[in-house]
Amino acid sequence: MRRAPLRPARLSIMDTIRAGSSGLRARPLRVVLSALGIAIGIAAMVAVVGISTSSRAELDRTLERLGTNLLTVAPGRTITGEPAPLPVESVAMIGRIAPVIAVSATGLVSDTHVYRNEHVPSGQTGAIAVLATHLDLPATVGAEIARGSWFTDATAEFPTVVLGSVAARRLGVTDLSLRAAGGGPVTPTQLWLGGEWFTVIGILEPVPLAPELDSAALVSWSAAQTYLRFDGHPTTVYCRAIESQVLAVRDVLAATANPAAPQEVAVSRPSDVLAAKQATDRAFTSLLLGLGAVALLVGGLGVANTMVISVLERRPEIGLRRSLGATQGQIGLQFLVESQLVALLGGAGGVVLGVIATGVYATTQGWPTVVPAIVSGAALVATLVIGAIAGLYPAFRAARLSPTEALA
């Protein structure tokens, strides 16, 4: 009676995974070092994307809070290249544009500097500009007071000053009042400004949409004219327009601010500058992603190297399994699964490290932590692809070993 040919036993998915993981358990340190290479690459890519996304989320949150409907008008240049001053009436004329809902201005007080006291050499100005300002400036540009207060109708008539955040730091002003040595009476902080003593009544928070205010000493319009001989010409006009009419208002601002010479007026939208910065950040992110991809490639080569060495070291095991009936496909699949597990271990660890790095950095910057789920999923898929590519040659080499060659 003729016997039916023997067929090799089929391995279930769980049996294949157990066979593949047996090699990992036997050499844990080597597995960790191999997975670490992939983890570093994945962590770098996840962290870069996460930090970039968190930065954009913070920018979107800032623009949502401050609005994108702020426009600025500044003096341009004449045909001879000379600065073209804005008319004194430009602020009032811009305020008559129907869709404009708020307008304010600052004016540079030329040849005027601010010092900590009258003994500071005149050349050490600290690059701090002195600006005359309207009382409604904070509401228009979205500025907030960090300490003290803004000008009121009463304080605006006296020699008082509000400092931008950078200007306060350069002048060493942290408190609005000083206590005399020995517990004497508290006196207001004063600055030597334009040959006059001005009392500091407030310090601004950083102003994202008007960063020029951060490095400025601000005095009221009337005080600048009274004490500093300010000529009354605005150098920057800020206006808020109805959101749907921003582009239309921008088109008529130059002609409205200076009807005699609209070509000598510069109109800009501060939120566009922030958007341009975001585009620059995206370009930088692409560069960092490229570096992360290189690190991931190096990690994949490390896995491939580990698997090749594993095949060489485990020739007796391969020969024994082949002599007991394991097919070439089963041997090859075992080593392919093993490389996939190493890569998956590195990928999962890299995702966790990347999310932690993103969270730590975003928290220190005061940003929301945002890591897109698709990035984490793509990272794990990338590790599986890397593991498959890294394990193909070792798996093929192990499968081709004959029992006699492996046991020799």
Disulfide bonds with the S-S distance in Angstrom:
none
